[in-house]
Structure formats: structure tokens, C-alpha cells
């Protein structure tokens, strides 16, 4: 029963933080350690993220169907290749390659060294500052209709930085989007779409690891956490897209710095173990 209660909490935490630029993987590493539960493990973290990505698939189902169908038809209808939706399909595929390649190459580091709380606390602060600068100096004259292949690659490279917990997949991608001049809604929307192949692929890749490992939860608690993350994540998407259409990312920047700083202080005091 204890594992199921922990799973509900972690699923709630994942759903609340996945789409906000504050790093869900950092929260899933810091809070269990703070409560004395230990590290739930990289496999558990990757698998329950599938729940939030199913929320993305459902929320953006019309966009995904339109992009997917247009991309497939453009493979045998050259006249469709210049349309935004068919190009967007290529942008998502190519933009996903950096995190896929680096994820496979750096798998051992992701599951060990990158999960060190000193690293996570530092990246929370550093990427928080970068997000704040990007949101402040970035132009807002580009919409998602002006996405280019070069920009999708740059945003894909930024997303790959999120292999280090604390960076935040959405935060890194949004920061790059803002530096490139995209408005907040466009940067956020593309960040959500770009994450789908990477997160679903990582979750399926790590799925066989769930029954094993010292810190891994079993299959059923993991399923519970995934379902909870889906329900909460769906609500979080709608809220964030409404929020960023009129407001800045400053509250998230402040929160990241406070969480990162607090983590480093607790590590220094010996309250948390790295």
C-alpha cells in the first residue's frame, strides 16, 4: 500500500511539473529524497512520463492528426511538401534526433552521474537564469507558421540538454524558441509537440527495466503513477497555454532558482544525500 501512495504522489508531481519549465525529473529526484524514499530511478521517471505524453496526444490530437496525415501524403504527393503541416512533420522528426541519439549514447550517465543532486540543483538555477534572459530579450514576432528546419534543429539540440535532470525539456526548448524570436505560445506549443517522440520512445525503451533494480517501483505502482500523471498533466497543458498567452515566465524562473538554491543548501547541511 505504501508504494501505491507514493506512486500517486509521484504521478501527481509528474503531471504538475512536466509541462511547466521547472523540470519534472528534478522534482521526481529531489522530493522522494527529501521524504526519505530514495531515488525512484531513471526507468520509473521515464515510464510515468508516458502518461503526460498521452495527455499531449489527446490535447493536440487534431494538430497531430493533421500534421501526421499531411506528412504521410506528402511522401507520395510532391505538391504537398511545401505545406506547413507536412513540413512540421519533418521538423518534429529531425528535431527529435539529437535527444534520441544522445539518450542512447549517454544512457549510463543519465541513470547515474546526471541524477546527482548537486548537478540537479545547479542546473535548476543556471537554466532558470537562461530562461529568464531568453524570455526578456527574445523577440516575439515569430509564430509557429514561420518555423524553419534550422530552428527545429536548434530547438531539438536544446531539448537534448534535458537529458540532465533539472534542465527541463520544455524549459530548454522554450528558451531556445524565445532566443530565436518565437512568441511564448508558439515556443510552448512546439516544445510540447517536439517532446512526443522523445518521451514516448524513452518510456518504452525503459519499460523492461521496471520490474528490476534496487530503487525501481513495481509494475502496478508505476501504472498508477502513469495514470495519475496523465489526468493531472492534461489539465496542466490547458492552463499553461492560457497562461503564457498573456504573461511571462518570471514566476517559473524565480521558483527554479529557489528550488535549486534550497537543494544545494540542504546538500551542504547534510539533510539531503547526493
DAMOBEL-V752548 format. One record per residue. N is the residue number from 0. RES is the residue in one letter. PHI is phi as a letter, one per 40 degrees, with the letter a starting at -180 (999 if undefined). Layout:
# DAMOBEL-V752548
n:N res:RES phi:PHI
n:N res:RES phi:PHI
This chain:
# DAMOBEL-V752548
n:0 res:X phi:999
n:1 res:X phi:d
n:2 res:X phi:c
n:3 res:X phi:c
n:4 res:X phi:c
n:5 res:X phi:c
n:6 res:X phi:c
n:7 res:X phi:c
n:8 res:X phi:c
n:9 res:X phi:c
n:10 res:X phi:c
n:11 res:X phi:c
n:12 res:X phi:c
n:13 res:X phi:c
n:14 res:X phi:c
n:15 res:X phi:c
n:16 res:X phi:b
n:17 res:X phi:c
n:18 res:X phi:c
n:19 res:X phi:c
n:20 res:X phi:c
n:21 res:X phi:b
n:22 res:X phi:g
n:23 res:X phi:c
n:24 res:X phi:c
n:25 res:X phi:c
n:26 res:X phi:c
n:27 res:X phi:c
n:28 res:X phi:c
n:29 res:X phi:c
n:30 res:X phi:c
n:31 res:X phi:d
n:32 res:X phi:c
n:33 res:X phi:c
n:34 res:X phi:c
n:35 res:X phi:g
n:36 res:X phi:c
n:37 res:X phi:g
n:38 res:X phi:c
n:39 res:X phi:c
n:40 res:X phi:g
n:41 res:X phi:c
n:42 res:X phi:c
n:43 res:X phi:d
n:44 res:X phi:c
n:45 res:X phi:c
n:46 res:X phi:c
n:47 res:X phi:c
n:48 res:X phi:c
n:49 res:X phi:c
n:50 res:X phi:d
n:51 res:X phi:c
n:52 res:X phi:c
n:53 res:X phi:c
n:54 res:X phi:c
n:55 res:X phi:c
n:56 res:X phi:d
n:57 res:X phi:c
n:58 res:X phi:c
n:59 res:X phi:b
n:60 res:X phi:d
n:61 res:X phi:c
n:62 res:X phi:c
n:63 res:X phi:c
n:64 res:X phi:c
n:65 res:X phi:c
n:66 res:X phi:c
n:67 res:X phi:c
n:68 res:X phi:c
n:69 res:X phi:c
n:70 res:X phi:c
n:71 res:X phi:c
n:72 res:X phi:c
n:73 res:X phi:c
n:74 res:X phi:c
n:75 res:X phi:b
n:76 res:X phi:b
n:77 res:X phi:d
n:78 res:X phi:c
n:79 res:X phi:c
n:80 res:X phi:c
n:81 res:X phi:c
n:82 res:X phi:c
n:83 res:X phi:d
n:84 res:X phi:c
n:85 res:X phi:c
n:86 res:X phi:c
n:87 res:X phi:c
n:88 res:X phi:d
n:89 res:X phi:c
n:90 res:X phi:d
n:91 res:X phi:c
n:92 res:X phi:c
n:93 res:X phi:c
n:94 res:X phi:c
n:95 res:X phi:c
n:96 res:X phi:c
n:97 res:X phi:d
n:98 res:X phi:c
n:99 res:X phi:c
n:100 res:X phi:c
n:101 res:X phi:c
n:102 res:X phi:c
n:103 res:X phi:c
n:104 res:X phi:c
n:105 res:X phi:b
n:106 res:X phi:d
n:107 res:X phi:c
n:108 res:X phi:c
n:109 res:X phi:c
n:110 res:X phi:c
n:111 res:X phi:b
n:112 res:X phi:d
n:113 res:X phi:c
n:114 res:X phi:c
n:115 res:X phi:c
n:116 res:X phi:c
n:117 res:X phi:c
n:118 res:X phi:c
n:119 res:X phi:c
n:120 res:X phi:d
n:121 res:X phi:c
n:122 res:X phi:c
n:123 res:X phi:d
n:124 res:X phi:c
n:125 res:X phi:c
n:126 res:X phi:c
n:127 res:X phi:c
n:128 res:X phi:c
n:129 res:X phi:c
n:130 res:X phi:c
n:131 res:X phi:c
n:132 res:X phi:c
n:133 res:X phi:c
n:134 res:X phi:c
n:135 res:X phi:c
n:136 res:X phi:c
n:137 res:X phi:c
n:138 res:X phi:c
n:139 res:X phi:b
n:140 res:X phi:b
n:141 res:X phi:b
n:142 res:X phi:b
n:143 res:X phi:c
n:144 res:X phi:c
n:145 res:X phi:b
n:146 res:X phi:c
n:147 res:X phi:b
n:148 res:X phi:c
n:149 res:X phi:d
n:150 res:X phi:c
n:151 res:X phi:c
n:152 res:X phi:c
n:153 res:X phi:c
n:154 res:X phi:c
n:155 res:X phi:c
n:156 res:X phi:c
n:157 res:X phi:c
n:158 res:X phi:c
n:159 res:X phi:c
n:160 res:X phi:c
n:161 res:X phi:c
n:162 res:X phi:c
n:163 res:X phi:c
n:164 res:X phi:d
n:165 res:X phi:h
n:166 res:X phi:c
n:167 res:X phi:g
n:168 res:X phi:c
n:169 res:X phi:c
n:170 res:X phi:c
n:171 res:X phi:c
n:172 res:X phi:c
n:173 res:X phi:c
n:174 res:X phi:d
n:175 res:X phi:c
n:176 res:X phi:c
n:177 res:X phi:c
n:178 res:X phi:c
n:179 res:X phi:c
n:180 res:X phi:g
n:181 res:X phi:c
n:182 res:X phi:c
n:183 res:X phi:c
n:184 res:X phi:c
n:185 res:X phi:c
n:186 res:X phi:c
n:187 res:X phi:c
n:188 res:X phi:c
n:189 res:X phi:c
n:190 res:X phi:c
n:191 res:X phi:c
n:192 res:X phi:c
n:193 res:X phi:c
n:194 res:X phi:c
n:195 res:X phi:d
n:196 res:X phi:c
n:197 res:X phi:c
n:198 res:X phi:c
n:199 res:X phi:c
n:200 res:X phi:c
n:201 res:X phi:c
n:202 res:X phi:c
n:203 res:X phi:c
n:204 res:X phi:c
n:205 res:X phi:c
n:206 res:X phi:d
n:207 res:X phi:c
n:208 res:X phi:c
n:209 res:X phi:d
n:210 res:X phi:c
n:211 res:X phi:b
n:212 res:X phi:g
n:213 res:X phi:c
n:214 res:X phi:b
n:215 res:X phi:c
n:216 res:X phi:c
n:217 res:X phi:c
n:218 res:X phi:d
n:219 res:X phi:c
n:220 res:X phi:d
n:221 res:X phi:c
n:222 res:X phi:c
n:223 res:X phi:c
n:224 res:X phi:c
n:225 res:X phi:c
n:226 res:X phi:c
n:227 res:X phi:c
n:228 res:X phi:c
n:229 res:X phi:c
n:230 res:X phi:c
n:231 res:X phi:c
n:232 res:X phi:c
n:233 res:X phi:c
n:234 res:X phi:c
n:235 res:X phi:c
n:236 res:X phi:c
n:237 res:X phi:d
n:238 res:X phi:c
n:239 res:X phi:c
n:240 res:X phi:c
n:241 res:X phi:c
n:242 res:X phi:c
n:243 res:X phi:c
n:244 res:X phi:c
n:245 res:X phi:b
n:246 res:X phi:b
n:247 res:X phi:c
n:248 res:X phi:c
n:249 res:X phi:d
n:250 res:X phi:d
n:251 res:X phi:c
n:252 res:X phi:c
n:253 res:X phi:c
n:254 res:X phi:c
n:255 res:X phi:c
n:256 res:X phi:c
n:257 res:X phi:c
n:258 res:X phi:c
n:259 res:X phi:c
n:260 res:X phi:c
n:261 res:X phi:c
n:262 res:X phi:c
n:263 res:X phi:c
n:264 res:X phi:c
n:265 res:X phi:c
n:266 res:X phi:c
n:267 res:X phi:c
n:268 res:X phi:c
n:269 res:X phi:g
n:270 res:X phi:c
n:271 res:X phi:b
n:272 res:X phi:b
n:273 res:X phi:c
